[in-house]
Amino acid sequence: MNKKGYIFTICIFGVAIIVLAILVGIKLSGEDFTKNEKKSDEYIYYSEMFSLKLSNDKTYYSITKLKNTSLTSVEIPDTIDNIPVKKILANKDSNNFTSWNNCITIRIGKNIEYIGTEEDNNGVLNGGTLGDNFLSSISKTSTIIVDEENPVYASRDGVLYNKDFTVLIRYPNNKIDSIESFNVVIPDTVVTIYNRAFYYNDKITKLVLGKNVEHIGNLAFTGCTKLSTITFNDKLKSIGQAAFKDCDFTSIKLPETVQSLSDLCFAFNYNLDYCYIGKNCMEFGRNIFSEVSKNFIIVTSSDNLTKLQELEVLKQYQKRAED
């Protein structure tokens, strides 16, 4: 190698070392040095109970998992080392709350503003502002208590609502309103029964809608296998996707106010042989009555019969005008 080549090689090697040093420095500067800092007793206590995630700007904590899965009573702190705890997120590996399966009582702190699945790549909360999927399928929870100072959520009689009690978010699967019969009466303040609000509640047998309920969310009563009786109000407008899938109805008389029935909303009610649909219902999803009784029939008013008979999504079902 000539002298020029030797000098060139040395220069390239030197530049490479400098670049590598810069990259390593950047990486180190971005690391969470809390790993090397002395942890407070408070942080140690909660980090043994929960998986904690500090926001990028280090202004709040998210709880991403309940680590101590044997706990039957859990209290979400307001702060950890004076940093507010603002989110309860589903387990990242399974996108659900199965680590909370043994919790009977859950107390939610005043700073929690979102409960649900992770944010997407654009920073949008997948569950909307109120979150989603909280404690769905968890069978042992009977009571959810929210700090009265929380600006987003509230609780009453162990049930999770939004702050003004217009949205019923989560009715614990092990909550029992009556020892003799498992009847649920939705409060009159409620306008929306949220997605998965009663998801796989295998205790409820009877449901009475409050007078102001207008919307029943997706999967709201999916898997309520003992739910056989429902009393509607005269304000209900929409029933979400699979809202009453896999329940135990034999007959349904929808109020005239219903305008929309989404996909699979009464599917897999194997004993369902009758459903009344009013003339104001204009939106019909697919497979609304999939897997119902072989004798199933749709009943409607005489002036609405022709419209229903012409609908492609309902053509497989028998229909007749109301007597």
Buried (B, 14 or more C-beta within 10 A) or exposed (E): EEEEEEEEEEEEEEEEEEEEEEEEEEEEEEEEEEEEEEEEEEBEEBEEBBBBBBEEEEEBBBBBBBBEEEBEEBBBBBBBEEBBBBBBBBBEEEBBBBBBBBBBBBBBBBBBBBBBBBBEEEEEBBBEEBBBBBBBBBBBBBBBBBBEEBEBBBBBEBBBBBEEBBBBBBBBBBBEBEEEEBBBEBBEBBBBBBBBBBBBBEBBBBBBBBEBBBBBBBBBBBBBBEBBBBEBBEBBBBBBBBBBBBBBBBBBBBBBBBBBBBBBBBBBBBBBBBBBBBBBBEEBBEBBBBBBBEEBBBBBBEEBBEBBBEEEBBEEBEBEEEE
